Amino acid sequence: MAYELFYWPGIQGRGEFVRLALEEAGAAYRDVARTRGFGALHDLLAEDGPRPSFACPILRDGDLMIGQTAAILLYLGPRLGLVGEGEAERIRTHQLQLTVADAVSEVHDTHHPIASSLFYEDQKPEAARAARIFREARLPAYLGFFEQVLARNPRGPAQLVGERLSYADLSLFQLVEGLLYAFPQAAARGLAGAPKLAALHRAVGERPRIAAYRASDRRVPFNEDGIFRRYPELDG
Protein backbone atom coordinates (compact mmCIF):
# COMPACT_ATOMS: atom_id res chain seq x y z
CA MET A 1 0.00 0.00 0.00
CA ALA A 2 1.29 3.47 -0.91
CA TYR A 3 1.96 6.07 1.73
CA GLU A 4 -0.32 9.12 1.58
CA LEU A 5 1.18 12.54 2.21
CA PHE A 6 -1.13 15.45 3.00
CA TYR A 7 0.30 18.93 2.50
CA TRP A 8 -0.56 22.23 0.84
CA PRO A 9 -0.47 21.71 -2.93
CA GLY A 10 1.25 24.88 -4.16
CA ILE A 11 4.40 25.04 -2.06
CA GLN A 12 7.33 22.87 -0.99
CA GLY A 13 7.08 23.86 2.67
CA ARG A 14 7.70 21.38 5.44
CA GLY A 15 6.21 18.62 3.35
CA GLU A 16 9.26 18.70 1.08
CA PHE A 17 11.45 17.14 3.76
CA VAL A 18 9.13 14.11 3.75
CA ARG A 19 8.95 14.00 -0.05
CA LEU A 20 12.73 13.89 -0.35
CA ALA A 21 12.90 10.85 1.93
CA LEU A 22 10.16 9.06 0.00
CA GLU A 23 11.74 9.93 -3.35
CA GLU A 24 15.25 8.85 -2.31
CA ALA A 25 13.90 5.50 -1.10
CA GLY A 26 11.83 4.96 -4.25
CA ALA A 27 8.79 4.48 -2.01
CA ALA A 28 5.27 4.41 -3.43
CA TYR A 29 3.35 7.44 -2.20
CA ARG A 30 0.52 9.75 -3.15
CA ASP A 31 0.81 13.50 -2.67
CA VAL A 32 -2.89 13.69 -1.94
CA ALA A 33 -3.69 17.39 -2.22
CA ARG A 34 -1.73 17.67 -5.46
CA THR A 35 -3.59 14.79 -7.05
CA ARG A 36 -7.05 15.18 -5.52
CA GLY A 37 -7.12 18.91 -4.80
CA PHE A 38 -7.21 21.07 -1.69
CA GLY A 39 -10.54 19.59 -0.65
CA ALA A 40 -8.87 16.30 0.29
CA LEU A 41 -6.55 18.12 2.70
CA HIS A 42 -9.40 20.19 4.12
CA ASP A 43 -11.48 17.08 4.70
CA LEU A 44 -8.63 15.35 6.53
CA LEU A 45 -7.97 18.29 8.84
CA ALA A 46 -11.69 18.50 9.57
CA GLU A 47 -12.03 14.83 10.52
CA ASP A 48 -13.28 14.19 14.03
CA GLY A 49 -10.74 11.49 14.84
CA PRO A 50 -9.24 10.50 18.19
CA ARG A 51 -5.70 11.69 17.36
CA PRO A 52 -5.91 15.02 15.52
CA SER A 53 -2.87 16.81 14.10
CA PHE A 54 -2.51 20.55 14.59
CA ALA A 55 -1.31 21.09 11.02
CA CYS A 56 0.16 19.33 8.02
CA PRO A 57 2.27 17.62 6.86
CA ILE A 58 0.45 14.46 7.80
CA LEU A 59 1.42 10.98 6.66
CA ARG A 60 -1.08 8.15 6.46
CA ASP A 61 0.19 4.58 6.49
CA GLY A 62 -2.83 2.33 6.59
CA ASP A 63 -4.72 3.17 9.78
CA LEU A 64 -1.81 5.13 11.24
CA MET A 65 -1.80 8.93 10.96
CA ILE A 66 1.35 10.89 11.85
CA GLY A 67 1.74 14.66 12.01
CA GLN A 68 4.86 16.84 12.32
CA THR A 69 7.76 16.53 9.87
CA ALA A 70 10.31 15.22 12.38
CA ALA A 71 7.88 12.63 13.76
CA ILE A 72 7.04 11.44 10.24
CA LEU A 73 10.73 11.03 9.40
CA LEU A 74 11.41 9.30 12.71
CA TYR A 75 8.75 6.77 11.67
CA LEU A 76 9.83 6.47 8.04
CA GLY A 77 13.59 6.34 8.64
CA PRO A 78 13.95 2.66 9.55
CA ARG A 79 11.23 1.62 7.09
CA LEU A 80 12.97 3.35 4.18
CA GLY A 81 16.53 2.44 5.16
CA LEU A 82 17.35 6.08 5.86
CA VAL A 83 18.66 5.79 9.41
CA GLY A 84 21.21 3.65 11.21
CA GLU A 85 20.17 0.44 12.89
CA GLY A 86 21.35 1.27 16.41
CA GLU A 87 19.40 3.35 18.89
CA ALA A 88 22.22 5.87 19.29
CA GLU A 89 22.28 6.62 15.55
CA ARG A 90 18.49 6.83 15.37
CA ILE A 91 18.32 9.33 18.23
CA ARG A 92 21.26 11.32 16.86
CA THR A 93 19.59 11.53 13.46
CA HIS A 94 16.34 12.66 15.04
CA GLN A 95 18.21 15.29 17.06
CA LEU A 96 19.77 16.72 13.91
CA GLN A 97 16.40 16.71 12.17
CA LEU A 98 14.99 18.81 14.99
CA THR A 99 17.90 21.23 14.58
CA VAL A 100 17.05 21.55 10.89
CA ALA A 101 13.46 22.27 11.94
CA ASP A 102 14.68 25.02 14.27
CA ALA A 103 16.59 26.61 11.40
CA VAL A 104 13.57 26.41 9.12
CA SER A 105 11.42 28.18 11.69
CA GLU A 106 13.98 30.96 11.99
CA VAL A 107 14.07 31.37 8.21
CA HIS A 108 10.28 31.72 8.17
CA ASP A 109 10.46 34.35 10.89
CA THR A 110 12.74 36.56 8.81
CA HIS A 111 9.84 37.48 6.53
CA HIS A 112 7.06 37.07 9.12
CA PRO A 113 8.63 38.20 12.39
CA ILE A 114 5.42 39.53 13.94
CA ALA A 115 2.68 37.13 12.84
CA SER A 116 2.01 34.60 10.10
CA SER A 117 -1.48 36.04 9.76
CA LEU A 118 -0.08 39.35 8.47
CA PHE A 119 1.25 39.99 4.98
CA TYR A 120 4.98 40.51 4.52
CA GLU A 121 4.19 44.07 3.43
CA ASP A 122 2.63 44.71 6.86
CA GLN A 123 5.89 43.95 8.69
CA LYS A 124 8.69 44.97 6.36
CA PRO A 125 10.69 47.11 8.83
CA GLU A 126 10.61 44.32 11.40
CA ALA A 127 11.48 41.77 8.72
CA ALA A 128 14.51 43.80 7.65
CA ARG A 129 15.80 43.80 11.23
CA ALA A 130 15.07 40.10 11.75
CA ALA A 131 16.74 39.17 8.45
CA ARG A 132 19.87 41.17 9.28
CA ILE A 133 20.25 39.34 12.59
CA PHE A 134 19.63 36.02 10.86
CA ARG A 135 22.21 36.72 8.13
CA GLU A 136 24.87 37.95 10.50
CA ALA A 137 24.44 35.62 13.45
CA ARG A 138 22.04 32.73 13.07
CA LEU A 139 22.81 31.56 9.52
CA PRO A 140 26.57 31.30 10.19
CA ALA A 141 25.84 29.54 13.49
CA TYR A 142 23.70 26.87 11.84
CA LEU A 143 26.05 26.32 8.91
CA GLY A 144 29.03 26.19 11.25
CA PHE A 145 27.31 23.67 13.50
CA PHE A 146 26.52 21.29 10.66
CA GLU A 147 30.05 21.68 9.31
CA GLN A 148 31.36 20.59 12.72
CA VAL A 149 28.99 17.61 12.82
CA LEU A 150 30.26 16.43 9.45
CA ALA A 151 33.89 16.97 10.45
CA ARG A 152 33.44 15.00 13.69
CA ASN A 153 31.61 12.02 12.27
CA PRO A 154 33.96 9.08 12.97
CA ARG A 155 32.71 7.42 9.77
CA GLY A 156 33.71 10.36 7.60
CA PRO A 157 32.31 13.73 6.52
CA ALA A 158 30.18 12.46 3.65
CA GLN A 159 27.14 12.17 5.93
CA LEU A 160 25.98 13.49 9.28
CA VAL A 161 25.56 10.24 11.19
CA GLY A 162 27.27 6.88 10.82
CA GLU A 163 28.39 5.52 7.48
CA ARG A 164 25.35 5.91 5.26
CA LEU A 165 22.91 8.54 4.05
CA SER A 166 20.08 9.37 6.43
CA TYR A 167 16.93 11.42 6.21
CA ALA A 168 18.78 14.16 8.13
CA ASP A 169 21.22 14.50 5.21
CA LEU A 170 18.30 14.90 2.83
CA SER A 171 16.73 17.50 5.08
CA LEU A 172 20.01 19.37 5.41
CA PHE A 173 20.22 19.42 1.61
CA GLN A 174 16.75 21.00 1.49
CA LEU A 175 17.69 23.57 4.12
CA VAL A 176 20.73 24.61 2.10
CA GLU A 177 18.67 24.70 -1.11
CA GLY A 178 16.17 26.98 0.59
CA LEU A 179 18.86 29.26 1.98
CA LEU A 180 20.46 29.59 -1.43
CA TYR A 181 17.09 30.60 -2.84
CA ALA A 182 16.06 33.02 -0.09
CA PHE A 183 19.48 34.45 0.81
CA PRO A 184 21.72 33.72 -2.18
CA GLN A 185 24.47 36.15 -1.18
CA ALA A 186 24.52 35.39 2.54
CA ALA A 187 24.22 31.63 1.99
CA ALA A 188 27.05 31.62 -0.56
CA ARG A 189 29.29 33.45 1.90
CA GLY A 190 28.41 30.98 4.65
CA LEU A 191 28.98 27.92 2.48
CA ALA A 192 32.39 29.24 1.40
CA GLY A 193 33.47 28.63 4.98
CA ALA A 194 31.73 25.25 5.24
CA PRO A 195 33.28 23.08 2.51
CA LYS A 196 32.09 19.76 3.94
CA LEU A 197 28.51 21.00 4.11
CA ALA A 198 28.77 22.37 0.56
CA ALA A 199 30.06 18.98 -0.60
CA LEU A 200 27.19 17.15 1.09
CA HIS A 201 24.72 19.52 -0.57
CA ARG A 202 26.21 18.83 -4.00
CA ALA A 203 26.38 15.07 -3.45
CA VAL A 204 22.76 14.75 -2.32
CA GLY A 205 21.55 16.86 -5.23
CA GLU A 206 23.36 14.54 -7.64
CA ARG A 207 21.94 11.29 -6.25
CA PRO A 208 20.01 9.65 -9.14
CA ARG A 209 16.57 9.61 -7.56
CA ILE A 210 16.92 13.08 -6.06
CA ALA A 211 18.19 14.51 -9.35
CA ALA A 212 15.30 12.87 -11.22
CA TYR A 213 12.80 14.24 -8.70
CA ARG A 214 14.24 17.75 -8.93
CA ALA A 215 13.91 17.63 -12.72
CA SER A 216 10.31 16.40 -12.58
CA ASP A 217 7.05 18.29 -12.23
CA ARG A 218 6.56 16.63 -8.85
CA ARG A 219 9.04 19.14 -7.41
CA VAL A 220 7.21 22.45 -7.00
CA PRO A 221 9.61 25.38 -7.48
CA PHE A 222 10.41 27.68 -4.60
CA ASN A 223 8.02 30.62 -4.51
CA GLU A 224 6.99 33.52 -2.33
CA ASP A 225 4.16 31.60 -0.67
CA GLY A 226 6.39 29.05 1.03
CA ILE A 227 8.85 29.05 3.92
CA PHE A 228 11.87 30.10 1.84
CA ARG A 229 11.06 33.38 0.08
CA ARG A 230 13.33 35.55 -2.02
CA TYR A 231 12.96 39.16 -1.06
CA PRO A 232 16.21 40.78 -2.29
CA GLU A 233 16.07 43.47 0.36
CA LEU A 234 16.29 40.81 3.08
CA ASP A 235 19.56 39.44 1.63
CA GLY A 236 21.35 42.66 2.44
Secondary structure as a PSIPRED ss2 file (coil, helix, strand):
# PSIPRED VFORMAT (PSIPRED V4.0)

   1 M C   1.000  0.000  0.000
   2 A C   1.000  0.000  0.000
   3 Y E   0.000  0.000  1.000
   4 E E   0.000  0.000  1.000
   5 L E   0.000  0.000  1.000
   6 F E   0.000  0.000  1.000
   7 Y C   1.000  0.000  0.000
   8 W C   1.000  0.000  0.000
   9 P C   1.000  0.000  0.000
  10 G C   1.000  0.000  0.000
  11 I C   1.000  0.000  0.000
  12 Q C   1.000  0.000  0.000
  13 G C   1.000  0.000  0.000
  14 R C   1.000  0.000  0.000
  15 G H   0.000  1.000  0.000
  16 E H   0.000  1.000  0.000
  17 F H   0.000  1.000  0.000
  18 V H   0.000  1.000  0.000
  19 R H   0.000  1.000  0.000
  20 L H   0.000  1.000  0.000
  21 A H   0.000  1.000  0.000
  22 L H   0.000  1.000  0.000
  23 E H   0.000  1.000  0.000
  24 E H   0.000  1.000  0.000
  25 A H   0.000  1.000  0.000
  26 G C   1.000  0.000  0.000
  27 A C   1.000  0.000  0.000
  28 A C   1.000  0.000  0.000
  29 Y E   0.000  0.000  1.000
  30 R E   0.000  0.000  1.000
  31 D E   0.000  0.000  1.000
  32 V H   0.000  1.000  0.000
  33 A H   0.000  1.000  0.000
  34 R H   0.000  1.000  0.000
  35 T H   0.000  1.000  0.000
  36 R H   0.000  1.000  0.000
  37 G C   1.000  0.000  0.000
  38 F H   0.000  1.000  0.000
  39 G H   0.000  1.000  0.000
  40 A H   0.000  1.000  0.000
  41 L H   0.000  1.000  0.000
  42 H H   0.000  1.000  0.000
  43 D H   0.000  1.000  0.000
  44 L H   0.000  1.000  0.000
  45 L H   0.000  1.000  0.000
  46 A H   0.000  1.000  0.000
  47 E C   1.000  0.000  0.000
  48 D C   1.000  0.000  0.000
  49 G C   1.000  0.000  0.000
  50 P C   1.000  0.000  0.000
  51 R C   1.000  0.000  0.000
  52 P C   1.000  0.000  0.000
  53 S C   1.000  0.000  0.000
  54 F C   1.000  0.000  0.000
  55 A C   1.000  0.000  0.000
  56 C C   1.000  0.000  0.000
  57 P C   1.000  0.000  0.000
  58 I E   0.000  0.000  1.000
  59 L E   0.000  0.000  1.000
  60 R E   0.000  0.000  1.000
  61 D E   0.000  0.000  1.000
  62 G C   1.000  0.000  0.000
  63 D C   1.000  0.000  0.000
  64 L E   0.000  0.000  1.000
  65 M E   0.000  0.000  1.000
  66 I E   0.000  0.000  1.000
  67 G E   0.000  0.000  1.000
  68 Q C   1.000  0.000  0.000
  69 T H   0.000  1.000  0.000
  70 A H   0.000  1.000  0.000
  71 A H   0.000  1.000  0.000
  72 I H   0.000  1.000  0.000
  73 L H   0.000  1.000  0.000
  74 L H   0.000  1.000  0.000
  75 Y H   0.000  1.000  0.000
  76 L H   0.000  1.000  0.000
  77 G H   0.000  1.000  0.000
  78 P H   0.000  1.000  0.000
  79 R H   0.000  1.000  0.000
  80 L H   0.000  1.000  0.000
  81 G C   1.000  0.000  0.000
  82 L C   1.000  0.000  0.000
  83 V C   1.000  0.000  0.000
  84 G C   1.000  0.000  0.000
  85 E C   1.000  0.000  0.000
  86 G C   1.000  0.000  0.000
  87 E H   0.000  1.000  0.000
  88 A H   0.000  1.000  0.000
  89 E H   0.000  1.000  0.000
  90 R H   0.000  1.000  0.000
  91 I H   0.000  1.000  0.000
  92 R H   0.000  1.000  0.000
  93 T H   0.000  1.000  0.000
  94 H H   0.000  1.000  0.000
  95 Q H   0.000  1.000  0.000
  96 L H   0.000  1.000  0.000
  97 Q H   0.000  1.000  0.000
  98 L H   0.000  1.000  0.000
  99 T H   0.000  1.000  0.000
 100 V H   0.000  1.000  0.000
 101 A H   0.000  1.000  0.000
 102 D H   0.000  1.000  0.000
 103 A H   0.000  1.000  0.000
 104 V H   0.000  1.000  0.000
 105 S H   0.000  1.000  0.000
 106 E H   0.000  1.000  0.000
 107 V H   0.000  1.000  0.000
 108 H H   0.000  1.000  0.000
 109 D H   0.000  1.000  0.000
 110 T H   0.000  1.000  0.000
 111 H H   0.000  1.000  0.000
 112 H C   1.000  0.000  0.000
 113 P C   1.000  0.000  0.000
 114 I C   1.000  0.000  0.000
 115 A C   1.000  0.000  0.000
 116 S C   1.000  0.000  0.000
 117 S C   1.000  0.000  0.000
 118 L C   1.000  0.000  0.000
 119 F C   1.000  0.000  0.000
 120 Y H   0.000  1.000  0.000
 121 E H   0.000  1.000  0.000
 122 D H   0.000  1.000  0.000
 123 Q H   0.000  1.000  0.000
 124 K H   0.000  1.000  0.000
 125 P H   0.000  1.000  0.000
 126 E H   0.000  1.000  0.000
 127 A H   0.000  1.000  0.000
 128 A H   0.000  1.000  0.000
 129 R H   0.000  1.000  0.000
 130 A H   0.000  1.000  0.000
 131 A H   0.000  1.000  0.000
 132 R H   0.000  1.000  0.000
 133 I H   0.000  1.000  0.000
 134 F H   0.000  1.000  0.000
 135 R H   0.000  1.000  0.000
 136 E H   0.000  1.000  0.000
 137 A H   0.000  1.000  0.000
 138 R H   0.000  1.000  0.000
 139 L H   0.000  1.000  0.000
 140 P H   0.000  1.000  0.000
 141 A H   0.000  1.000  0.000
 142 Y H   0.000  1.000  0.000
 143 L H   0.000  1.000  0.000
 144 G H   0.000  1.000  0.000
 145 F H   0.000  1.000  0.000
 146 F H   0.000  1.000  0.000
 147 E H   0.000  1.000  0.000
 148 Q H   0.000  1.000  0.000
 149 V H   0.000  1.000  0.000
 150 L H   0.000  1.000  0.000
 151 A H   0.000  1.000  0.000
 152 R H   0.000  1.000  0.000
 153 N C   1.000  0.000  0.000
 154 P C   1.000  0.000  0.000
 155 R C   1.000  0.000  0.000
 156 G C   1.000  0.000  0.000
 157 P C   1.000  0.000  0.000
 158 A C   1.000  0.000  0.000
 159 Q C   1.000  0.000  0.000
 160 L C   1.000  0.000  0.000
 161 V C   1.000  0.000  0.000
 162 G C   1.000  0.000  0.000
 163 E C   1.000  0.000  0.000
 164 R C   1.000  0.000  0.000
 165 L C   1.000  0.000  0.000
 166 S C   1.000  0.000  0.000
 167 Y H   0.000  1.000  0.000
 168 A H   0.000  1.000  0.000
 169 D H   0.000  1.000  0.000
 170 L H   0.000  1.000  0.000
 171 S H   0.000  1.000  0.000
 172 L H   0.000  1.000  0.000
 173 F H   0.000  1.000  0.000
 174 Q H   0.000  1.000  0.000
 175 L H   0.000  1.000  0.000
 176 V H   0.000  1.000  0.000
 177 E H   0.000  1.000  0.000
 178 G H   0.000  1.000  0.000
 179 L H   0.000  1.000  0.000
 180 L H   0.000  1.000  0.000
 181 Y H   0.000  1.000  0.000
 182 A H   0.000  1.000  0.000
 183 F C   1.000  0.000  0.000
 184 P H   0.000  1.000  0.000
 185 Q H   0.000  1.000  0.000
 186 A H   0.000  1.000  0.000
 187 A H   0.000  1.000  0.000
 188 A H   0.000  1.000  0.000
 189 R H   0.000  1.000  0.000
 190 G H   0.000  1.000  0.000
 191 L H   0.000  1.000  0.000
 192 A H   0.000  1.000  0.000
 193 G C   1.000  0.000  0.000
 194 A C   1.000  0.000  0.000
 195 P H   0.000  1.000  0.000
 196 K H   0.000  1.000  0.000
 197 L H   0.000  1.000  0.000
 198 A H   0.000  1.000  0.000
 199 A H   0.000  1.000  0.000
 200 L H   0.000  1.000  0.000
 201 H H   0.000  1.000  0.000
 202 R H   0.000  1.000  0.000
 203 A H   0.000  1.000  0.000
 204 V H   0.000  1.000  0.000
 205 G H   0.000  1.000  0.000
 206 E H   0.000  1.000  0.000
 207 R C   1.000  0.000  0.000
 208 P H   0.000  1.000  0.000
 209 R H   0.000  1.000  0.000
 210 I H   0.000  1.000  0.000
 211 A H   0.000  1.000  0.000
 212 A H   0.000  1.000  0.000
 213 Y H   0.000  1.000  0.000
 214 R H   0.000  1.000  0.000
 215 A H   0.000  1.000  0.000
 216 S C   1.000  0.000  0.000
 217 D C   1.000  0.000  0.000
 218 R C   1.000  0.000  0.000
 219 R C   1.000  0.000  0.000
 220 V C   1.000  0.000  0.000
 221 P C   1.000  0.000  0.000
 222 F C   1.000  0.000  0.000
 223 N C   1.000  0.000  0.000
 224 E C   1.000  0.000  0.000
 225 D C   1.000  0.000  0.000
 226 G C   1.000  0.000  0.000
 227 I C   1.000  0.000  0.000
 228 F C   1.000  0.000  0.000
 229 R C   1.000  0.000  0.000
 230 R C   1.000  0.000  0.000
 231 Y C   1.000  0.000  0.000
 232 P H   0.000  1.000  0.000
 233 E H   0.000  1.000  0.000
 234 L H   0.000  1.000  0.000
 235 D H   0.000  1.000  0.000
 236 G C   1.000  0.000  0.000
